[in-house]
Amino acid sequence: MRTIRLSASLLILPVALLLGADEKHKHDHKKAGHGAHVHDTAEVDIAVEGKGGEIEIRVPAMGVVGFEYVPKTAADKKKQADALKALETNIASLIVLDAAAACKLTPKGNVHVDQEEEDHAEVHGKFTVACAKPWAGTKATFGFSKAYKAVAKVKVQAVGSSGSTGAEIVGDKGSVTLPR
């Protein structure tokens, strides 16, 4: 039953975040075009359960790839593919979990670009978390701003069997204590 409740939370949380982000996104685009509110913020959802869980990320493609349009040239296609591979390979330096829990992040499917419009795209990735020890109650820190200069903020939502928490990490400063 706990798994079902946690799974339901995982399904609802991203939808709620996307709906809220979409409303702000449309509003701000009408006023000022592509603004920093979109391009400088990554979103991370973390689900904690025992020694495992899942992490989902969404980052504007501008911040990771350097553009959001559909790549047409071989050079742009290569740049996008290389950027996605680098994000996937370096995920443990972007989302830094407590070393004492000895967690490993494994891609769940491919990190990919979701082309929302002709000139607007997001990088999406899902990762399975497997730890040697329970990771609930430990802290997670972030390295998005160090790796991607255009990503200044990370909005984090974390859910566990005891509840949920969230934070906005600016410039990789701060941490999130994962719920038990």
C-alpha positions as YAML, in Angstrom:
chain: A
units: angstrom
residues:
- id: 1
  name: MET
  ca: [0.00, 0.00, 0.00]
- id: 2
  name: ARG
  ca: [2.88, 2.34, 0.81]
- id: 3
  name: THR
  ca: [4.32, 1.80, -2.67]
- id: 4
  name: ILE
  ca: [0.98, 2.61, -4.26]
- id: 5
  name: ARG
  ca: [0.63, 5.81, -2.22]
- id: 6
  name: LEU
  ca: [4.20, 6.85, -3.06]
- id: 7
  name: SER
  ca: [3.68, 6.00, -6.72]
- id: 8
  name: ALA
  ca: [0.49, 8.05, -6.81]
- id: 9
  name: SER
  ca: [2.38, 10.97, -5.28]
- id: 10
  name: LEU
  ca: [5.03, 10.65, -7.98]
- id: 11
  name: LEU
  ca: [2.39, 10.80, -10.67]
- id: 12
  name: ILE
  ca: [0.58, 13.79, -9.19]
- id: 13
  name: LEU
  ca: [3.63, 15.87, -8.22]
- id: 14
  name: PRO
  ca: [5.13, 16.30, -11.72]
- id: 15
  name: VAL
  ca: [1.71, 17.02, -13.22]
- id: 16
  name: ALA
  ca: [1.01, 19.69, -10.61]
- id: 17
  name: LEU
  ca: [4.46, 21.21, -11.08]
- id: 18
  name: LEU
  ca: [4.10, 21.22, -14.84]
- id: 19
  name: LEU
  ca: [0.65, 22.80, -14.71]
- id: 20
  name: GLY
  ca: [1.89, 25.54, -12.39]
- id: 21
  name: ALA
  ca: [5.05, 26.09, -14.41]
- id: 22
  name: ASP
  ca: [3.07, 26.19, -17.65]
- id: 23
  name: GLU
  ca: [0.78, 28.93, -16.34]
- id: 24
  name: LYS
  ca: [3.72, 31.11, -15.22]
- id: 25
  name: HIS
  ca: [5.57, 30.29, -18.42]
- id: 26
  name: LYS
  ca: [2.73, 31.46, -20.68]
- id: 27
  name: HIS
  ca: [2.13, 34.57, -18.60]
- id: 28
  name: ASP
  ca: [5.75, 35.71, -18.58]
- id: 29
  name: HIS
  ca: [6.31, 34.93, -22.27]
- id: 30
  name: LYS
  ca: [3.48, 37.27, -23.27]
- id: 31
  name: LYS
  ca: [5.07, 40.09, -21.28]
- id: 32
  name: ALA
  ca: [8.75, 39.77, -22.02]
- id: 33
  name: GLY
  ca: [9.56, 36.94, -24.39]
- id: 34
  name: HIS
  ca: [11.94, 34.22, -23.26]
- id: 35
  name: GLY
  ca: [12.95, 35.40, -19.83]
- id: 36
  name: ALA
  ca: [15.29, 34.15, -17.12]
- id: 37
  name: HIS
  ca: [12.33, 32.63, -15.28]
- id: 38
  name: VAL
  ca: [12.39, 29.78, -17.78]
- id: 39
  name: HIS
  ca: [15.98, 29.43, -18.85]
- id: 40
  name: ASP
  ca: [17.71, 29.66, -15.50]
- id: 41
  name: THR
  ca: [15.70, 27.12, -13.48]
- id: 42
  name: ALA
  ca: [15.94, 23.34, -13.30]
- id: 43
  name: GLU
  ca: [13.27, 21.25, -11.60]
- id: 44
  name: VAL
  ca: [14.08, 18.11, -9.64]
- id: 45
  name: ASP
  ca: [11.55, 15.68, -8.17]
- id: 46
  name: ILE
  ca: [12.85, 13.09, -5.71]
- id: 47
  name: ALA
  ca: [10.93, 10.07, -4.42]
- id: 48
  name: VAL
  ca: [12.48, 8.30, -1.43]
- id: 49
  name: GLU
  ca: [11.55, 4.78, -0.41]
- id: 50
  name: GLY
  ca: [13.79, 2.66, 1.80]
- id: 51
  name: LYS
  ca: [17.08, 2.06, 0.03]
- id: 52
  name: GLY
  ca: [15.74, 3.15, -3.33]
- id: 53
  name: GLY
  ca: [13.66, 5.64, -5.19]
- id: 54
  name: GLU
  ca: [13.52, 7.76, -8.28]
- id: 55
  name: ILE
  ca: [14.67, 11.18, -9.40]
- id: 56
  name: GLU
  ca: [13.18, 13.10, -12.30]
- id: 57
  name: ILE
  ca: [14.76, 16.25, -13.76]
- id: 58
  name: ARG
  ca: [13.53, 18.92, -16.14]
- id: 59
  name: VAL
  ca: [15.91, 21.59, -17.37]
- id: 60
  name: PRO
  ca: [15.34, 24.13, -20.13]
- id: 61
  name: ALA
  ca: [17.37, 22.98, -23.13]
- id: 62
  name: MET
  ca: [18.88, 26.47, -23.37]
- id: 63
  name: GLY
  ca: [20.67, 25.81, -20.08]
- id: 64
  name: VAL
  ca: [22.04, 22.39, -21.02]
- id: 65
  name: VAL
  ca: [22.41, 22.41, -24.82]
- id: 66
  name: GLY
  ca: [22.70, 26.13, -25.52]
- id: 67
  name: PHE
  ca: [19.63, 26.33, -27.76]
- id: 68
  name: GLU
  ca: [15.98, 25.29, -27.76]
- id: 69
  name: TYR
  ca: [15.19, 25.07, -31.47]
- id: 70
  name: VAL
  ca: [14.92, 21.77, -33.33]
- id: 71
  name: PRO
  ca: [18.47, 20.93, -34.42]
- id: 72
  name: LYS
  ca: [18.76, 20.69, -38.20]
- id: 73
  name: THR
  ca: [22.48, 20.75, -38.91]
- id: 74
  name: ALA
  ca: [24.85, 17.90, -38.12]
- id: 75
  name: ALA
  ca: [26.76, 20.21, -35.79]
- id: 76
  name: ASP
  ca: [23.62, 21.11, -33.78]
- id: 77
  name: LYS
  ca: [22.52, 17.47, -33.62]
- id: 78
  name: LYS
  ca: [25.95, 16.47, -32.32]
- id: 79
  name: LYS
  ca: [25.98, 19.33, -29.80]
- id: 80
  name: GLN
  ca: [22.57, 18.25, -28.47]
- id: 81
  name: ALA
  ca: [23.51, 14.54, -28.31]
- id: 82
  name: ASP
  ca: [26.81, 15.34, -26.55]
- id: 83
  name: ALA
  ca: [25.07, 17.60, -24.03]
- id: 84
  name: LEU
  ca: [22.46, 14.95, -23.19]
- id: 85
  name: LYS
  ca: [25.12, 12.27, -22.78]
- id: 86
  name: ALA
  ca: [27.20, 14.55, -20.54]
- id: 87
  name: LEU
  ca: [24.19, 15.29, -18.31]
- id: 88
  name: GLU
  ca: [23.39, 11.58, -18.04]
- id: 89
  name: THR
  ca: [27.00, 10.66, -17.31]
- id: 90
  name: ASN
  ca: [27.50, 13.44, -14.73]
- id: 91
  name: ILE
  ca: [24.16, 13.22, -12.92]
- id: 92
  name: ALA
  ca: [25.86, 12.31, -9.61]
- id: 93
  name: SER
  ca: [27.68, 15.68, -9.64]
- id: 94
  name: LEU
  ca: [24.44, 17.55, -10.42]
- id: 95
  name: ILE
  ca: [22.41, 15.84, -7.69]
- id: 96
  name: VAL
  ca: [24.82, 14.96, -4.89]
- id: 97
  name: LEU
  ca: [23.45, 12.44, -2.43]
- id: 98
  name: ASP
  ca: [24.95, 11.70, 1.00]
- id: 99
  name: ALA
  ca: [28.03, 9.52, 0.53]
- id: 100
  name: ALA
  ca: [27.21, 7.54, 3.70]
- id: 101
  name: ALA
  ca: [24.13, 6.05, 1.99]
- id: 102
  name: ALA
  ca: [26.32, 4.88, -0.95]
- id: 103
  name: CYS
  ca: [23.69, 5.61, -3.60]
- id: 104
  name: LYS
  ca: [23.97, 4.95, -7.30]
- id: 105
  name: LEU
  ca: [21.88, 6.80, -9.88]
- id: 106
  name: THR
  ca: [21.04, 4.86, -13.03]
- id: 107
  name: PRO
  ca: [19.21, 6.35, -16.01]
- id: 108
  name: LYS
  ca: [15.67, 5.04, -16.40]
- id: 109
  name: GLY
  ca: [15.37, 5.30, -20.17]
- id: 110
  name: ASN
  ca: [17.20, 7.98, -22.11]
- id: 111
  name: VAL
  ca: [17.77, 11.55, -21.11]
- id: 112
  name: HIS
  ca: [16.01, 13.34, -23.94]
- id: 113
  name: VAL
  ca: [14.77, 16.67, -25.26]
- id: 114
  name: ASP
  ca: [11.04, 17.29, -25.18]
- id: 115
  name: GLN
  ca: [10.45, 19.76, -28.00]
- id: 116
  name: GLU
  ca: [7.40, 21.63, -26.65]
- id: 117
  name: GLU
  ca: [7.29, 24.15, -29.49]
- id: 118
  name: GLU
  ca: [9.48, 24.93, -32.50]
- id: 119
  name: ASP
  ca: [11.66, 27.21, -30.37]
- id: 120
  name: HIS
  ca: [11.06, 25.89, -26.85]
- id: 121
  name: ALA
  ca: [12.40, 22.64, -25.43]
- id: 122
  name: GLU
  ca: [13.22, 20.99, -22.13]
- id: 123
  name: VAL
  ca: [15.67, 18.27, -21.24]
- id: 124
  name: HIS
  ca: [14.00, 15.45, -19.31]
- id: 125
  name: GLY
  ca: [15.58, 12.59, -17.45]
- id: 126
  name: LYS
  ca: [14.53, 9.93, -14.98]
- id: 127
  name: PHE
  ca: [16.95, 8.08, -12.75]
- id: 128
  name: THR
  ca: [16.56, 5.10, -10.46]
- id: 129
  name: VAL
  ca: [18.26, 5.44, -7.09]
- id: 130
  name: ALA
  ca: [19.72, 2.36, -5.39]
- id: 131
  name: CYS
  ca: [21.51, 2.82, -2.07]
- id: 132
  name: ALA
  ca: [23.46, 0.48, 0.22]
- id: 133
  name: LYS
  ca: [21.79, 2.13, 3.24]
- id: 134
  name: PRO
  ca: [18.49, 3.99, 3.64]
- id: 135
  name: TRP
  ca: [18.82, 7.54, 2.30]
- id: 136
  name: ALA
  ca: [15.72, 9.02, 3.94]
- id: 137
  name: GLY
  ca: [16.72, 11.80, 6.33]
- id: 138
  name: THR
  ca: [19.99, 12.48, 4.48]
- id: 139
  name: LYS
  ca: [20.78, 15.68, 2.63]
- id: 140
  name: ALA
  ca: [21.00, 16.26, -1.10]
- id: 141
  name: THR
  ca: [23.04, 19.09, -2.56]
- id: 142
  name: PHE
  ca: [23.19, 20.29, -6.13]
- id: 143
  name: GLY
  ca: [25.80, 21.20, -8.74]
- id: 144
  name: PHE
  ca: [23.70, 22.42, -11.67]
- id: 145
  name: SER
  ca: [25.02, 26.01, -11.55]
- id: 146
  name: LYS
  ca: [28.63, 24.85, -11.51]
- id: 147
  name: ALA
  ca: [28.11, 22.56, -14.52]
- id: 148
  name: TYR
  ca: [25.69, 24.82, -16.42]
- id: 149
  name: LYS
  ca: [26.32, 28.54, -16.00]
- id: 150
  name: ALA
  ca: [22.88, 29.35, -17.44]
- id: 151
  name: VAL
  ca: [21.12, 27.36, -14.67]
- id: 152
  name: ALA
  ca: [21.04, 29.57, -11.58]
- id: 153
  name: LYS
  ca: [18.24, 27.88, -9.62]
- id: 154
  name: VAL
  ca: [16.99, 24.39, -8.86]
- id: 155
  name: LYS
  ca: [13.43, 23.89, -7.64]
- id: 156
  name: VAL
  ca: [13.39, 20.67, -5.64]
- id: 157
  name: GLN
  ca: [10.39, 18.65, -4.50]
- id: 158
  name: ALA
  ca: [11.01, 15.50, -2.44]
- id: 159
  name: VAL
  ca: [8.46, 12.97, -1.22]
- id: 160
  name: GLY
  ca: [8.81, 10.05, 1.17]
- id: 161
  name: SER
  ca: [6.48, 7.87, 3.18]
- id: 162
  name: SER
  ca: [6.37, 10.47, 5.99]
- id: 163
  name: GLY
  ca: [5.59, 13.48, 3.83]
- id: 164
  name: SER
  ca: [7.16, 15.89, 1.43]
- id: 165
  name: THR
  ca: [9.47, 18.87, 1.35]
- id: 166
  name: GLY
  ca: [10.72, 21.36, -1.18]
- id: 167
  name: ALA
  ca: [13.25, 24.11, -1.66]
- id: 168
  name: GLU
  ca: [14.64, 26.52, -4.19]
- id: 169
  name: ILE
  ca: [18.41, 26.18, -4.37]
- id: 170
  name: VAL
  ca: [20.13, 29.26, -5.80]
- id: 171
  name: GLY
  ca: [23.68, 29.08, -7.12]
- id: 172
  name: ASP
  ca: [24.08, 25.53, -5.75]
- id: 173
  name: LYS
  ca: [24.00, 26.95, -2.21]
- id: 174
  name: GLY
  ca: [21.87, 24.99, 0.22]
- id: 175
  name: SER
  ca: [20.54, 21.51, 0.54]
- id: 176
  name: VAL
  ca: [17.36, 19.52, 0.93]
- id: 177
  name: THR
  ca: [16.83, 17.04, 3.75]
- id: 178
  name: LEU
  ca: [15.08, 14.10, 2.18]
- id: 179
  name: PRO
  ca: [11.87, 13.04, 3.95]
- id: 180
  name: ARG
  ca: [11.72, 9.78, 5.84]
...
